[in-house]
Amino acid sequence: MSAKVETEAERARRLFAEYLRGKGHHVTKKRLFMAEEIFRLKPRHFDAEAILELLRREGRWREEFDRFPLSRATVYRTLDLMVRAGLLSKSTMDEGPARYEVKLGRQHHHHMICEGCGEIVEFVDWGHEHLVRQAAACRGWQFVDSELIIHGLCPRCKGQRRG
């Protein structure tokens, strides 16, 4: 008989529980369920309000916590803890609210944001990464992470501005 393979959502739940215990935080069913659902649903570049609405609409939440509605405060606190645990990344890509995305199991990448339509394009640039690490090392810093965000116009919006 073979061992059950852990899904990415189950892995996120397990790692989050380990992080919470290790840091002395409460390991609650709501926090673990929320982490698992984010990794199951895999929303792209979401803000706290969007994930709140997504989880409230999701039938599994209602089944699990019928008498205990999901609060805005729980969502914000849990997202913050998930960022500190290394499961999500948090970015202020534009002047709007902070956005989150799944970090665990994803290749490090950067973003281009269209100022016309709001489209977000992800890209990998190892040359940039090398320069950032080198700049940190030259100044005696210990590199942790970097984020490059390019604001501009996508080909479609650039073409509309010409016309």
FINU-456065 format. One record per residue: x, y, z of N, C-alpha, C in turn. Coordinates in steps of 0.001 Angstrom, whole numbers, padded with zeros to 6 digits, always signed. Example, Ala and Ser with C-alpha at 12.3 -4.5 7.8 and 13.67 -1.06 7.14 Angstrom:
+013190-005690+007800+012300-004500+007800+013200-003300+007800;+012850-002250+007080+013670-001060+007140+012900+000030+007870;
END
This chain:
+000839-001167+000000+000000+000000+000000+000896+001247+000000;+000595+002198-000877+001436+003387-000975+000940+004496-000051;+001873+005346+000359+001533+006464+001240+000804+007535+000433;-000112+008220+001100-000875+009283+000457+000054+010461+000179;-000029+011005-001019+000776+012150-001398+000079+013416-000895;+000850+014255-000229+000317+015487+000330+000061+016503-000789;-001141+017077-000832-001433+018116-001815-000750+019404-001393;-000671+020344-002312-000063+021638-001997-000864+022353-000902;-002181+022228-000951-003028+022854+000068-002790+022219+001439;-002662+020908+001476-002383+020219+002742-000996+020588+003267;-000049+020712+002349+001307+021105+002744+001303+022519+003334;+000577+023426+002693+000481+024801+003201-000131+024809+004594;-001168+024020+004780-001825+023942+006094-000848+023427+007150;-000100+022366+006803+000851+021774+007748+001971+022755+008093;+002546+023387+007068+003635+024335+007300+003165+025545+008103;+001932+025998+007835+001391+027134+008576+001194+026753+010043;+000683+025565+010299+000499+025103+011682+001850+025028+012398;+002867+024514+011712+004206+024432+012308+004746+025828+012623;+004537+026766+011703+004992+028138+011923+004273+028743+013130;+002964+028624+013171+002188+029201+014268+002639+028638+015614;+002785+027315+015690+003234+026686+016938+004616+027185+017325;+005514+027225+016339+006889+027639+016589+007012+029073+017075;+006082+029925+016693+006122+031335+017088+005188+031640+018262;+004544+030609+018785+003675+030802+019944+002320+031413+019630;+001897+031349+018368+000580+031852+017980-000469+030753+018154;-001721+031151+018267-002807+030181+018351-002961+029471+017014;-003060+028156+017060-003314+027361+015866-004813+027086+015861;-005544+027890+015082-007002+027760+015072-007469+027075+013798;-008644+026469+013879-009228+025815+012708-009461+026819+011589;-009892+028054+011953-010152+029069+010929-008877+029450+010190;-007795+029656+010914-006531+030024+010272-006044+028921+009335;-006088+027691+009816-005608+026580+008999-006514+026353+007793;-007809+026471+008011-008752+026295+006902-008529+027376+005846;-008335+028611+006295-008117+029717+005365-006846+029480+004545;-005777+029063+005182-004529+028777+004464-004742+027676+003432;-005411+026628+003844-005655+025515+002928-006516+025961+001743;-007538+026753+002002-008427+027207+000927-007706+028125-000056;-006861+029007+000425-006122+029884-000483-005264+029050-001423;-004635+028019-000903-003787+027181-001754-004596+026231-002620;-005802+025928-002226-006675+025094-003057-007250+025912-004202;-007696+027140-003911-008348+027990-004910-007353+028745-005792;-006171+029015-005252-005081+029718-005951-005523+030997-006667;-006076+031936-005926-006389+033218-006566-005094+033938-006911;-005108+034742-007966-003914+035457-008408-003982+036907-007959;-002938+037405-007342-002814+038817-006983-004080+039348-006316;-004424+038796-005195-005668+039159-004514-005405+040116-003358;-006420+040893-003012-006322+041727-001817-007166+041080-000721;-007078+041609+000479-007770+041006+001625-009276+040979+001421;-009829+042044+000857-011288+042096+000635-011730+041039-000371;-010919+040825-001415-011266+039821-002427-011254+038412-001829;-010263+038112-000996-010210+036773-000410-011311+036591+000620;-011668+037663+001317-012784+037613+002260-014061+037233+001527;-014342+037900+000413-015552+037604-000360-015497+036207-000970;-014332+035820-001469-014184+034492-002066-014450+033404-001030;-013882+033546+000157-014078+032544+001201-015517+032547+001722;-016135+033711+001802-017534+033774+002247-018461+033099+001252;-018151+033219-000040-018975+032589-001076-018727+031091-001162;-017545+030687-000793-017143+029286-000920-017951+028420+000034;-018620+027437-000494-019483+026573+000297-018775+025823+001405;-017521+025485+001203-016790+024722+002217-016647+025513+003512;-016495+026845+003408-016374+027661+004625-017670+027577+005427;-018799+027744+004756-020094+027713+005436-020337+026347+006077;-019941+025296+005411-020113+023954+005965-019275+023761+007228;-018060+024293+007202-017123+024097+008312-017429+024995+009513;-017797+026243+009246-017963+027235+010320-019329+027911+010239;-020359+027130+010122-021707+027645+009899-022100+028760+010872;-021837+028577+012154-022271+029556+013157-021217+030629+013429;-020060+030522+012813-018980+031455+013087-018548+032126+011789;-019152+033248+011433-018813+033898+010164-017362+034370+010141;-016850+034461+008957-015481+034914+008751-015429+036426+008921;-014593+036891+009821-014497+038328+010062-013358+038934+009254;-013496+040192+008970-012467+040953+008254-011154+040925+009045;-011236+041072+010358-010044+041077+011203-009301+039746+011123;-010043+038643+011111-009418+037320+010996-008668+037203+009683;-009272+037684+008605-008629+037601+007295-007335+038414+007280;-007385+039652+007729-006185+040492+007721-005075+039910+008597;-005427+039446+009796-004407+038873+010690-003816+037600+010107;-004685+036755+009528-004206+035487+008980-003322+035720+007763;-003688+036650+006894-002843+036955+005734-001474+037441+006187;-001445+038303+007200-000175+038801+007722+000680+037651+008255;+000069+036742+008983+000809+035587+009510+001299+034679+008381;+000492+034523+007338+000900+033684+006208+002081+034303+005462;+002139+035632+005407+003295+036299+004794+004533+036038+005642;+004410+036214+006958+005548+035987+007843+006007+034530+007821;+005081+033622+007547+005416+032191+007477+006058+031820+006138;+006071+032752+005179+006675+032471+003882+005749+031785+002903;+004459+031723+003219+003503+031065+002331+002979+032009+001257;+002862+033283+001595+002361+034296+000672+003384+035423+000572;+003309+036164-000511+004069+037411-000592+003058+038551-000621;+003484+039690-000099+002628+040863-000015+003301+041989-000771;+002513+042702-001562+003071+043773-002373+002083+044925-002470;+002603+046116-002557+001780+047272-002876+002144+047647-004302;+001521+046971-005241+001855+047116-006651+001396+048447-007227;+000359+048989-006667-000176+050246-007163-000681+051045-005968;-001455+052056-006201-001923+052893-005109-003097+052280-004356;-003531+051118-004759-004644+050448-004102-004187+049687-002872;-005042+048803-002401-004688+048022-001220-003547+047036-001505;-002927+046567-000441-001862+045561-000587-002435+044333-001280;-001620+043725-002106-002030+042496-002804-001148+041352-002339;-001722+040180-002389-001041+038967-001952-001027+037979-003104;-000051+037088-003041-000047+035962-003970+000682+034795-003324;+000337+033614-003795+000946+032396-003285+002439+032439-003589;+003251+032194-002568+004712+032209-002710+005271+030785-002643;+004727+029994-001746+005207+028621-001539+005100+027829-002843;+006216+027247-003253+006203+026391-004436+006224+027139-005758;+006379+028460-005736+006414+029238-006975+007800+029818-007181;+008174+029951-008434+009458+030540-008796+009420+032038-008480;+010549+032554-007983+010636+033989-007704+010446+034748-009018;+009626+035785-008971+009328+036526-010193+009037+037990-009866;+008893+038777-010895+008616+040200-010776+007344+040510-011562;+006934+041777-011540+005662+042142-012158+005770+043366-013049;+004972+043354-014119+004742+044531-014942+003247+044822-014816;+002918+046092-014553+001521+046470-014376+001158+047512-015412;+000094+047245-016152-000371+048190-017161-001153+049308-016477;-000742+050539-016707-001418+051708-016132-002747+051982-016834;-002969+051365-017990-004212+051560-018725-005319+050626-018263;-005065+049325-018329-006113+048346-018033-005911+047604-016715;-004748+047770-016087-004496+047106-014809-003980+045684-014921;-003744+045205-016135-003226+043851-016319-001896+043703-015584;-001691+042551-014957-000441+042251-014263+000226+041084-014986;+001452+041293-015410+002222+040260-016099+003406+039890-015220;+003589+038599-014994+004717+038118-014209+005872+037760-015141;+007095+038018-014675+008265+037635-015458+009420+037318-014522;+010361+036521-015021+011560+036146-014277+012733+036871-014910;+013582+037457-014079+014758+038187-014566+015916+037895-013621;+016704+036893-013955+017800+036506-013079+018927+037525-013095;+019073+038293-014170+020093+039329-014215+019827+040388-013163;+018588+040801-013047+018188+041770-012024+018462+041194-010633;+018114+039953-010457+018297+039300-009147+019767+039291-008756;+020633+039009-009698+022077+038997-009432+022551+040391-009007;+022104+041433-009704+022512+042803-009365+022037+043207-007975;+020832+042837-007632+020282+043184-006323+021059+042475-005214;+021343+041193-005402+022121+040449-004406+023528+041043-004255;+024119+041421-005380+025458+042009-005362+025436+043367-004644;+024427+044184-004910+024309+045487-004251+024162+045318-002745;+023381+044331-002316+023209+044077-000882+024535+043632-000262;+025214+042694-000908+026473+042167-000373+027539+043261-000268;+027625+044140-001270+028623+045222-001256+028400+046184-000096;+027190+046261+000389+026864+047177+001483+026755+046459+002827;+027145+045190+002835+027132+044415+004067+025761+043922+004496;+024793+043991+003593+023441+043547+003921+023305+042049+003676;+022443+041411+004452+022080+040029+004184+020832+040060+003309;+020930+039569+002099+019813+039571+001159+018705+038654+001661;+017488+039123+001609+016329+038307+001973+015423+038116+000760;+015041+039207+000133+014107+039124-000991+014167+040426-001769;+013683+040403-003000+013589+041622-003787+012299+041595-004591;+011885+042775-004990+010662+042890-005771+010864+043993-006796;+010649+043672-008053+010733+044651-009115+009343+044793-009713;+008852+046022-009763+007549+046298-010366+007754+047353-011438;+007387+047013-012649+007487+047936-013769+006088+048424-014107;+005887+049723-014086+004615+050325-014474+004754+050831-015900;+003758+050589-016723+003803+051044-018107+002486+050780-018791;+002534+050648-020101+001348+050350-020894+001572+049055-021647;+000598+048157-021577+000672+046905-022319+000532+047228-023814;+000855+046298-024696+000760+046570-026140-000631+047049-026570;-001669+046478-025989-003052+046861-026367-003322+048306-025980;-003000+048684-024739-003252+050055-024271-002338+051071-024947;-001104+050650-025241-000174+051529-025937-000711+051857-027327;-001279+050851-027986-001871+051050-029316-003093+051959-029273;-003889+051865-028206-005082+052704-028082-004691+054169-027856;-003597+054405-027174-003157+055783-026911-002663+056461-028185;-002083+055655-029082-001600+056227-030358-002762+056663-031220;-003831+055844-031206-004989+056097-032081-005818+057185-031534;
END
